[in-house]
Amino acid sequence: MENSANKTSQAKTNIAPQGSMHNISSNQNDHNTSDKSGLSDMTNKLTDKLQQFGSSTAEKVGNLSTTQKVVGGSLLALGAGWIAMNSMNKQDKMRKNVRKRN
């Protein structure tokens, strides 16, 4: 509902006489402020969702046994290493192919 009230006040401001440029610039500032507040609201919602996700994930990890944590951490490390090695191999292959073409 605030947006419709904002648009109404902006429309009234735009109908100002030619000599009152102050009203038009005020309208632009109001529009920029509403854009920033919309972005701020979206950022706050995203932050809240991420905090909820982090809290639930930390709680679930906390409920795992030590053995499960060690095995899970090892698998994550191995997976990350495998991905890193594959990306390096792909880059090397691409470089070799470029050299062959030249």
BELRA-V95445 format. One record per backbone hydrogen bond with DSSP energy under -1.0 kcal/mol. NH is the residue of the N-H (numbers start at 1). CO is the residue of the C=O. Records with the same first field share a line. If there is no record, write none. Layout:
# BELRA-V95445
NH = CO / CO
This chain:
# BELRA-V95445
5 = 1
6 = 2
7 = 3
8 = 4
9 = 5
10 = 6
11 = 7
12 = 8
13 = 9
14 = 10
16 = 13
20 = 17
21 = 19
25 = 21
26 = 22
27 = 23
28 = 24
29 = 25
30 = 26
31 = 27
32 = 28
33 = 29
34 = 30
35 = 31
36 = 32
37 = 33
38 = 34
39 = 35
40 = 36
41 = 37
42 = 38
43 = 39
44 = 40
45 = 41
46 = 42
47 = 43
48 = 44
49 = 45
50 = 46
51 = 47
52 = 48
53 = 49
54 = 50
55 = 51
56 = 52
57 = 53
58 = 54
59 = 55
60 = 56
61 = 57
62 = 58
63 = 59
64 = 61
69 = 65
70 = 66
71 = 67
72 = 68
73 = 69
74 = 70
75 = 71
76 = 72
77 = 73
78 = 74
79 = 75
80 = 76
81 = 77
82 = 78
83 = 79
84 = 80
85 = 81
86 = 82
87 = 83
88 = 84
89 = 85
90 = 86
91 = 87
92 = 88
93 = 89
94 = 90
95 = 91
96 = 92
97 = 93
98 = 94
99 = 95
100 = 96
101 = 97
102 = 98
